[in-house]
Amino acid sequence: MMGDAPTDQAEGGSSAKDVAEAVLAVPGVAALDSGPFGAVATYLPGERVNGVRISPEDASVHIVVDLRYDLRRVADTAAAAAADVLGRPFVVVIEDVTTEPSAPGTEHERTAE
């Protein structure tokens, strides 16, 4: 089954990039994570979007969360941000936590809550 594959090409490849961008903009999301073996990703022509898996059956985003934020709130907000992009539910998996600054390009203006 295609949905069981560790990496799937999204319908409309830019969707995975749009989901990644929306989720990285969520306060408290430090990074996307491709899982322990790098299996969580969406392949696109010439690249892959780590931490986002979109298949016809399901969709998930795997994140690293800044511990200075409420984990549940970050996960809920990330799920809503991803769902807003594609109009379908997303499962959010917190793969890791950090106290390090967010990844470059994902710094958040407001302070941790």
Residue pairs with C-beta under 8 A, 6 or more apart in sequence:
1 57
2 8
2 55
2 56
3 55
3 56
3 57
3 58
5 55
6 37
6 39
6 40
6 41
7 39
7 40
7 41
7 42
7 43
7 48
7 53
8 42
8 43
8 53
8 54
8 55
9 42
9 43
9 44
10 16
10 42
10 44
10 52
10 54
11 54
11 56
13 42
13 44
13 45
15 54
15 85
15 86
16 42
16 44
16 49
16 52
16 54
17 44
17 49
18 85
18 86
19 49
19 52
19 54
19 59
19 61
19 82
19 85
19 86
19 90
20 32
20 49
20 51
20 52
20 61
22 81
22 82
22 84
22 85
23 29
23 32
23 51
23 52
23 61
23 63
23 78
23 81
23 82
24 31
24 32
24 103
24 105
24 106
25 81
25 106
26 74
26 77
26 78
26 81
27 69
27 74
27 77
27 108
27 110
27 112
27 113
28 65
28 66
28 68
28 69
28 70
28 73
28 74
28 77
28 108
28 112
29 63
29 64
29 65
29 66
29 74
29 78
29 102
29 106
30 63
30 64
30 65
30 66
30 98
30 100
30 101
30 102
30 103
30 106
31 51
31 63
31 64
31 98
31 102
31 103
31 106
32 49
32 50
32 51
32 52
32 61
32 62
32 63
32 64
33 40
33 50
33 51
33 62
33 63
33 64
33 95
33 96
34 40
34 41
34 50
34 51
34 62
35 62
35 95
36 95
38 50
40 50
40 51
40 52
40 53
40 60
40 62
40 93
41 48
41 49
41 50
41 51
41 52
41 53
42 48
42 49
42 52
42 53
42 54
51 61
51 62
51 63
51 95
52 60
52 61
52 62
52 82
53 59
53 60
53 61
53 62
54 86
58 91
59 82
59 86
59 88
59 89
59 90
59 91
60 90
60 91
60 92
60 93
61 78
61 79
61 82
61 90
61 91
61 92
61 93
62 92
62 93
62 94
62 95
63 74
63 75
63 78
63 92
63 93
63 94
63 95
64 94
64 95
64 96
64 97
64 98
65 71
65 74
65 75
65 94
65 96
65 97
65 98
66 74
66 97
66 98
66 99
66 100
66 102
66 112
67 97
67 98
67 99
68 99
68 112
69 112
69 113
70 113
71 94
71 97
73 113
74 94
75 92
75 94
76 92
78 90
78 92
79 89
79 90
79 91
79 92
82 90
82 92
83 89
83 90
101 107
102 108
